[in-house]
Every structure is written in C-alpha cells, then in structure tokens.
Amino acid sequence: MKHAPTWTPDKARVLDRAHARGEAHWKVGMDEQEWLPKLHYYLEESDPDVVVLRRQDGTFVAAFSAQGATREGILAAAYVDYRRLASRLRAGAERASFLEELPEHAAVVEGSGTIVAANKAWKRFAKDNGADPEKVSEGANYLGVCDEATGEQSEYARHFAEGLRSVLSGKEERFALEYPCHSPTERRWFVGSVGRLADGDAPLALVSHENVTGRKVRR
C-alpha cells in the first residue's frame, strides 16, 4: 500500500503516518534555483514493520522502522535526497556552457522535462516567432509545451515529446524528427534532435532544432 503525505521544504512540514493516509500528494518544493524541478515522494507501507520512502518514480530513498519512524527523520531523508539530486542537476547545467558554441537552437532538459539551460539562438527563435520566452526558457517544462501544442503541427510536437521521453528514460540513446515549421512568409523545415548527456538519478538530454530548409528545397 502506498500513502502519499504532502510537504514543502519552505514550510518544513512532514505529516505523520495517520495523516498520510488521508493525503493525496507529497511535494518537495523548488530549491533556490527556479529551474529545479518539484519532486513527489511517497511512503510505502506494504511491510507492517517497515516504512519505505520513495521518489515518484519508485526510486528507493530510505527505510524506517514502523515503530521508530519520526516526522523529523522522514523530512531529513527526503531533503538530503533532494539536495543531492539538485547538486547533480546544477553540475549538468554548468557543463552546458558549450551551448553557445552550437549554431543551432539548443537546450538542456532534465528528467522531468524541465529546461535547465538554453542558448541565445533558442531564445531568439522563440521570440522572433511569437512564442512566450518564459514557456520555452529555463524553468519551463518542455515536455509539457510539446504535449499541449495545438494546431496543424501538434502531431509532430507530441511525437517529439515521445522521443524525448525515450531518451531521458534510457530506452534510446538518440532521437531525431524532421518536421515542417512554416511562417506566414516562409516555408521552413527543421530536424529536432535529442541526445543523452547524463544517466542515473539525474538524466539530462541535449535538445536541438536545426533549420534544414535549404537541404529540403534542393531535393
């Protein structure tokens, strides 16, 4: 049986097991960096003698004696786990300094789909094409943007989201998709590519979009 209490580090609140049975979510709030993702944790109590703390994806975090588990202990274990994961994500974002050297629009995305770094070309393209920069820059969830896309090209966006998920989950090393992206004054085609940058607890992927209109027209 899984019980999911709710708390956020800023409120430093952990519910006891009795309250946990009546709650729907347990969320760890964002760290001091806006782009860091919110994590969901839950308590697993399938064993009457042991309480297991897990992340939303089932990753083991800590185990406690059912009799000796305390609110403070659960809070400390979840917070340490979150800080460790955040540290790895920061390191990955720092490694993304190479983005500005890439000619194409490029961004680094972490496991939940959150953009942790994007180059100027990526942001400039969004601005020039009428997109809200906040929805496609650091802190935005790129998977959510693709999933919620509407219009003629929405099928391509959802297909691209599936490919990004396959790379982030470790099922695929790379993914690429050619798609049309026409403007009111120009017919354009792009190739969207995804490549894995880091595995483990803090997966990262490099997402890039290259304008291939010239190649397409010459065919």
C-alpha atoms as one frame of an Amber mdcrd trajectory, in Angstrom:
protein
   0.000   0.000   0.000   1.249   3.476  -0.826   0.431   6.576   1.199   1.417
   9.997  -0.064   1.768  12.797   2.502   2.314  16.406   1.478   5.053  18.835
   2.493   7.362  21.505   1.144  10.844  22.404   2.472   9.938  26.044   2.932
   7.214  25.071   5.404   9.334  22.231   6.834   6.223  20.123   7.282   6.084
  16.351   7.398   2.854  14.590   8.168   2.760  11.578  10.428   1.556   8.218
   9.177  -2.016   8.756  10.345  -2.292  11.982   8.337  -0.508  10.395   5.412
  -3.394   8.026   4.821  -5.705  10.927   4.049  -3.414  12.986   1.839  -3.149
  12.916  -1.959   0.313  14.330  -2.702   3.713  14.773  -1.174   5.612  17.510
  -2.991   9.116  18.766  -2.432   9.160  22.433  -3.411  11.716  24.005  -5.702
  15.150  24.827  -4.415  16.560  28.367  -4.505  17.098  27.954  -8.250  13.824
  28.441 -10.128  14.556  25.788 -12.738  14.977  22.951 -10.271  12.016  20.578
 -10.559   9.441  19.740  -7.939   9.681  16.146  -6.802   6.945  13.939  -5.446
   7.704  11.419  -2.709   5.543   8.764  -1.140   5.598   6.347   1.781   5.269
   2.647   1.075   3.913   0.560   3.938   3.448  -2.878   2.408   5.544  -4.305
   5.252   3.907  -3.652   8.661   7.337  -3.364  10.273   8.987  -1.036   7.756
   8.146   2.339   6.211   9.924   2.971   2.886  10.396   6.441   1.432  10.485
   6.540  -2.384  10.575   9.117  -5.138   7.671   9.429  -7.547   9.380   7.053
  -9.995   9.771   4.379  -7.325  13.451   5.069  -6.599  14.363   3.938  -3.075
  15.360   6.787  -0.731  15.296   5.434   2.826  13.704   2.845   5.111  12.496
   3.351   8.670  11.242   1.113  11.412   7.469   1.425  11.554   7.713   1.950
  15.297  10.659   4.328  15.222   9.838   6.497  12.192   9.613  10.187  13.048
   8.442  13.217  11.141  11.891  14.791  11.503  13.657  11.682  10.224  11.485
  11.399   7.131  11.900  15.103   6.413  15.686  14.888   6.738  15.949  11.849
   4.450  13.813  13.390   1.714  15.593  16.734   1.938  19.067  15.165   1.729
  17.951  13.149  -1.293  16.554  16.246  -2.978  19.690  18.293  -2.322  21.876
  15.509  -3.734  19.777  15.372  -6.889  19.755  19.171  -7.204  23.541  19.237
  -6.923  23.859  16.792  -9.811  21.491  18.864 -11.917  23.492  22.017 -11.220
  26.666  20.266 -12.318  24.938  19.197 -15.519  23.738  22.723 -16.203  27.266
  24.063 -15.714  28.525  21.560 -18.260  26.014  23.026 -20.690  28.161  26.130
 -21.225  29.036  24.668 -24.634  25.529  25.509 -25.855  26.535  28.952 -27.083
  29.083  27.324 -29.379  26.375  25.428 -31.241  24.963  27.028 -34.402  21.506
  25.527 -33.958  18.833  26.276 -31.362  19.793  24.121 -28.381  18.746  23.465
 -24.791  19.477  21.007 -21.987  16.485  19.234 -20.459  16.416  17.223 -17.223
  14.480  14.071 -16.403  11.058  15.617 -15.767  11.234  17.733 -18.916  12.375
  20.981 -17.294  14.725  23.148 -19.350  17.864  23.830 -17.295  19.841  25.742
 -19.933  19.152  27.235 -23.368  21.374  29.133 -25.786  20.687  32.566 -27.237
  19.728  31.114 -30.618  16.982  29.047 -28.942  15.547  32.084 -27.142  15.876
  34.375 -30.141  13.996  31.943 -32.369  11.176  31.717 -29.831  10.917  35.492
 -29.597  11.064  36.027 -33.365   8.259  33.517 -33.894   5.853  34.954 -31.358
   6.391  32.395 -28.587   6.308  33.369 -24.936  10.011  33.177 -23.867   9.020
  32.101 -20.347   7.355  28.984 -21.736  10.439  27.780 -23.586  13.340  29.010
 -21.434  14.976  27.873 -18.186  12.378  26.659 -15.723   9.767  25.787 -18.338
   8.719  22.192 -18.868   9.476  21.375 -22.494   7.585  18.101 -22.427   4.516
  19.983 -21.251   4.891  22.510 -24.068   5.048  19.709 -26.646   2.174  17.744
 -25.106  -0.084  20.805 -25.041   0.719  22.020 -28.549  -2.256  22.767 -30.795
  -2.674  23.461 -34.480  -1.508  21.797 -37.667   1.898  20.731 -36.316   0.718
  19.461 -32.916   1.108  15.822 -34.001   4.803  16.428 -34.659   5.185  18.075
 -31.248   3.651  15.116 -29.444   5.799  12.688 -31.441   8.874  14.701 -30.471
   7.827  14.567 -26.796   7.636  10.777 -27.015  11.153  10.672 -28.455  12.498
  12.965 -25.743  10.957  10.759 -23.070  12.538   7.663 -24.604  15.984   9.268
 -24.355  15.506  10.616 -20.830  14.274   7.223 -19.628  17.313   5.475 -21.093
  15.363   3.460 -23.662  17.072   5.225 -26.543  20.445   6.906 -26.942  19.253
   9.324 -29.625  16.124  10.509 -31.363  15.526  12.735 -34.416  12.453  14.006
 -36.206  12.071  16.140 -39.329   9.058  18.432 -39.235   7.600  21.468 -41.047
   7.612  24.816 -39.237   6.230  27.294 -41.762   5.912  31.001 -41.019   3.413
  33.385 -42.675   6.123  34.434 -45.138   8.331  31.362 -45.492   8.084  27.609
 -45.839  10.582  26.012 -43.440  11.618  22.566 -42.278  13.614  21.606 -39.204
  15.189  18.499 -37.724  14.682  18.171 -33.991  17.315  16.002 -32.291  17.724
  14.609 -28.802  20.908  13.104 -27.368  21.583  11.806 -23.864  24.080  13.795
 -21.789  23.837  12.059 -18.399  22.209   8.959 -16.916  21.308   7.772 -13.451
  19.375   9.761 -10.857  19.732  12.994 -12.820  19.290  12.238 -16.523  19.982
  15.105 -18.928  19.366  15.404 -22.648  20.550  17.849 -25.280  17.678  19.064
 -27.453  18.451  20.916 -30.682  16.483  22.145 -33.669  18.324  22.684 -36.967
  16.891  24.541 -39.933  17.191  22.179 -42.925  15.056  24.177 -45.346  17.971
  24.568 -47.758  18.532  20.817 -47.981  14.812  20.183 -48.278  14.365  22.631
 -51.161  17.362  21.246 -53.084  15.988  17.711 -53.084
